[in-house]
Amino acid sequence: MKIALDPYMLRKVPLLDLPRVVADLGYHHIEMSPRDDFLPFFVHPRVDKAGVAAFKRALAAASVEVASVLPLYRWSGPSEDERQAAVRYWKRAIEITVDLGVNVMNSEFNGRPSLPDECEAQFWRSMEELLPIFEREGVRLVLEPHPDDFIEDGLAAVNMIRGIDSDLVSFLYCAPHTFHQGGDLEAIMRYAGPLLTQVHIADSFDFRGSSGLRYIVNPPGSTARVHQHLDIGQGEVDWDVFFRTLNELDFDGIATVCVFAWEERAEDSARYNLSQISQFTQKHGSA
């Protein structure tokens, strides 16, 4: 199992210094999430070939590898103009990933839960253009259902990935989204089986608690999706079940620490979660 760090809380660290900082925190792998000087949220990538080459040298010097590249684009619409732009951005992001020598990209379904049929149709249009490129380049695409996507439920997401029917498309289980995915993390992970190739590790509270009044959002009836990305143990994800299930499934993929709640103590958070993962994997034999 590759344990990676999503360095979003470290995005103020210059790109070429990032590998050294990550190594100092005890990690050997990075999940490259959006940052303004690399792959920003929802717009065209910013890094050029010279920047990619310099970043590769910095990675090698720090003995750190990029485990996966995470772009986020509006490739499921519902706007057709946004979808076409997102496909163009995806194509450049794939080029950058290949130039880095990385063969895994992970992302979200995107779209809108209020327009599931329209957004699914847009998703398939995008996949018709992009899947041949992933397959030609030998890059794995790992998809997760995200709160506020056109697919939010974990079981439905696994079914969608099965429908894509490609050996290079698989499923990411995001632990802090457990309660938006249906709440039964073990059932979803087991249902995915060999399609489960990546997990995101952070804690969250169950927004459904107290008869749905755990979090009060105004105005009443708001469709906001409330969740957190907390340190392990600060929420209500059952980490014993999580790590035990990974072990029983012989999980050998990427496990990314993706805590976003503590920028003022980002380095301490990264170290703490790495130590917690070590303890749980030793306890459940999933190291």
C-alpha positions in Angstrom: 0.0 0.0 0.0 1.4 3.4 -1.0 0.7 6.0 1.6 0.5 9.5 0.0 -0.1 13.0 1.2 -2.5 15.4 -0.5 -0.5 18.6 0.1 -3.4 21.0 -0.3 -2.8 22.5 3.1 0.8 23.1 2.0 -0.1 24.9 -1.3 1.8 28.1 -0.2 5.0 26.0 -0.3 6.7 26.7 -3.6 6.2 23.8 -6.0 9.9 22.9 -6.2 10.2 22.9 -2.4 7.2 20.7 -1.9 8.9 17.3 -2.3 11.5 18.1 0.3 8.8 19.3 2.8 6.7 16.2 2.1 9.8 14.0 2.7 10.6 15.8 5.9 7.0 14.9 7.1 7.8 11.2 6.6 5.9 10.6 3.3 7.4 9.1 0.2 4.4 9.7 -2.1 2.3 12.8 -3.1 -1.2 13.0 -4.6 -0.9 16.1 -6.6 -4.2 17.9 -6.0 -5.1 21.3 -7.5 -2.8 24.2 -6.9 -2.6 27.5 -8.8 0.8 27.0 -10.3 0.2 23.4 -11.4 -3.4 22.2 -12.1 -5.8 24.8 -10.7 -9.4 24.1 -9.9 -11.7 24.0 -13.0 -9.4 25.9 -15.5 -6.5 25.0 -17.9 -3.3 23.7 -16.3 -0.6 26.3 -15.7 2.6 24.3 -15.5 4.8 24.2 -18.6 7.2 21.5 -19.8 10.1 23.3 -18.1 8.2 23.4 -14.9 7.3 19.7 -15.1 11.0 18.8 -15.7 12.1 20.9 -12.7 9.5 19.3 -10.5 10.7 15.9 -11.6 14.2 16.8 -10.6 13.0 18.1 -7.2 11.1 14.9 -6.6 14.1 12.7 -7.4 16.3 14.8 -5.1 13.9 14.3 -2.2 13.3 10.6 -3.0 9.6 11.3 -3.3 7.2 10.0 -6.0 3.9 11.3 -7.3 1.5 8.5 -6.7 -1.4 10.1 -8.5 -2.5 13.4 -10.1 -5.9 14.8 -9.1 -7.5 17.3 -11.6 -11.0 18.7 -11.0 -12.9 19.8 -14.1 -16.6 20.3 -15.0 -16.6 17.4 -17.5 -20.1 16.3 -16.6 -21.8 19.7 -17.4 -24.5 20.4 -17.4 -23.2 23.3 -19.6 -21.9 21.9 -22.9 -19.4 24.8 -23.2 -18.0 24.0 -19.8 -17.9 20.3 -20.7 -15.9 20.9 -23.9 -13.5 23.2 -22.1 -13.1 20.5 -19.4 -12.2 17.9 -22.0 -9.5 20.2 -23.3 -8.1 20.8 -19.8 -8.2 17.0 -19.2 -6.1 16.3 -22.3 -3.4 18.7 -21.2 -3.5 17.3 -17.6 -3.0 13.8 -19.0 0.0 15.0 -21.0 1.5 16.5 -17.8 0.9 13.3 -15.9 2.6 11.2 -18.6 5.5 13.7 -18.7 5.9 13.3 -14.9 6.1 9.5 -15.4 2.9 8.9 -13.4 0.3 6.4 -14.5 -2.6 7.1 -12.1 -5.1 10.0 -12.2 -8.0 10.3 -9.8 -11.0 12.7 -9.9 -14.7 13.1 -9.2 -17.8 12.5 -11.3 -18.8 16.2 -11.1 -22.1 17.3 -12.5 -25.2 18.2 -10.4 -27.4 15.9 -8.3 -30.5 17.9 -9.4 -29.8 16.9 -13.0 -28.6 13.4 -12.9 -29.7 12.2 -16.3 -28.4 15.2 -18.1 -25.1 15.1 -16.3 -24.7 11.4 -16.9 -25.1 12.0 -20.6 -22.5 14.7 -20.5 -20.2 12.4 -18.6 -20.4 9.7 -21.3 -19.7 12.3 -24.0 -16.5 13.2 -22.2 -15.5 9.6 -21.6 -16.0 8.9 -25.3 -13.2 11.4 -26.0 -11.0 10.8 -23.0 -11.1 7.0 -22.4 -9.2 6.2 -25.6 -6.4 8.6 -24.5 -6.2 7.1 -21.0 -6.0 3.6 -22.6 -3.4 4.8 -25.2 -1.2 6.3 -22.6 -1.7 3.5 -20.1 -3.0 5.9 -17.4 -5.4 4.6 -14.8 -8.5 6.7 -14.0 -9.8 6.3 -10.5 -13.2 7.9 -9.8 -15.0 8.8 -6.6 -18.6 9.9 -6.0 -18.3 13.3 -4.3 -21.0 15.2 -2.3 -22.9 17.3 -4.8 -21.9 15.2 -7.8 -24.5 13.7 -10.1 -23.6 10.4 -8.4 -23.1 10.6 -4.6 -24.0 7.1 -3.5 -21.1 4.6 -3.3 -22.8 1.6 -4.6 -24.2 3.5 -7.6 -20.7 4.8 -8.3 -19.3 1.3 -8.4 -22.1 0.3 -10.8 -21.3 3.3 -13.1 -17.6 2.3 -13.1 -18.5 -1.3 -14.0 -20.6 0.2 -16.8 -17.5 1.9 -18.2 -16.0 -1.6 -18.5 -12.4 -0.6 -18.9 -9.5 -2.3 -17.1 -8.0 1.2 -16.6 -11.0 2.7 -14.7 -11.5 1.9 -11.0 -13.0 3.2 -7.8 -11.8 5.5 -5.0 -13.4 5.2 -1.6 -13.3 8.6 0.2 -13.6 8.0 3.9 -14.7 11.6 4.8 -17.6 11.2 2.4 -18.8 8.0 4.0 -22.0 9.5 5.3 -22.9 11.0 1.9 -22.1 7.7 0.1 -24.7 5.8 2.2 -23.0 5.3 5.5 -21.9 1.7 5.2 -18.2 1.9 4.3 -17.6 -1.8 4.6 -20.5 -2.7 2.3 -19.3 -0.3 -0.4 -15.7 -1.3 -0.2 -16.6 -5.0 -0.4 -19.0 -4.3 -3.3 -16.2 -2.6 -5.2 -13.8 -5.5 -4.6 -10.9 -5.4 -7.0 -12.2 -2.1 -8.5 -11.1 -0.5 -5.2 -7.6 0.8 -6.0 -7.4 4.0 -4.0 -8.7 5.5 -0.8 -8.8 8.9 0.8 -8.2 9.1 4.5 -9.7 11.9 6.7 -12.4 11.9 9.3 -15.9 13.4 9.3 -19.0 13.7 11.4 -22.3 12.0 10.3 -24.4 14.9 9.1 -27.5 12.7 9.4 -27.2 12.6 13.2 -29.8 14.1 15.6 -32.6 13.5 13.1 -30.8 15.5 10.5 -30.3 18.5 12.8 -26.6 17.8 13.5 -25.8 20.8 11.3 -28.3 23.6 10.8 -27.9 25.4 7.5 -29.8 28.5 6.5 -32.0 29.1 4.6 -34.1 26.0 5.5 -34.1 23.5 2.7 -30.6 24.4 1.5 -29.0 21.7 -0.7 -25.6 22.3 0.8 -23.6 19.1 1.4 -21.9 19.5 4.8 -18.9 17.3 5.6 -15.4 17.7 7.0 -11.8 16.4 6.3 -10.5 16.1 9.9 -7.7 14.2 11.5 -8.3 10.5 12.1 -10.3 10.2 15.4 -11.9 13.6 15.3 -15.1 12.4 13.6 -17.3 9.4 13.4 -15.7 7.2 10.6 -15.1 3.7 12.0 -11.4 3.4 11.4 -11.2 -0.2 12.8 -13.7 -1.3 10.2 -12.0 0.7 7.5 -8.5 -0.7 8.0 -9.8 -4.2 8.8 -11.8 -4.2 5.5 -8.7 -3.0 3.5 -6.7 -5.9 5.0 -9.4 -8.5 4.2 -9.6 -7.2 0.6 -5.8 -7.5 0.2 -5.8 -3.8 -0.7 -2.5 -2.8 -2.4 -3.4 0.5 -3.9 -2.9 4.2 -2.9 -4.0 5.5 0.5 -4.0 9.3 0.5 -4.1 11.5 3.7 -6.4 14.3 2.6 -7.1 16.4 5.7 -8.0 20.1 5.0 -9.2 21.4 8.3 -6.0 22.5 10.0 -3.9 24.8 7.8 -2.5 26.5 10.9 -1.0 23.1 11.9 -0.7 21.4 8.6 2.7 19.7 9.3 1.7 18.4 12.7 -1.6 17.1 11.1 0.3 15.3 8.4 2.7 13.6 10.9 -0.2 12.7 13.2 -2.2 11.0 10.5 0.8 9.1 9.2 1.3 7.7 12.8 -2.3 6.8 13.1 -2.3 4.9 9.8 0.8 3.0 11.0 -1.0 2.0 14.2 -4.2 0.9 12.4 -2.3 -1.1 9.7 -0.2 -2.8 12.4 -3.4 -3.6 14.4 -5.3 -5.0 11.4 -2.4 -6.4 9.4 -3.0 -4.2 6.3 0.5 -2.6 6.1 
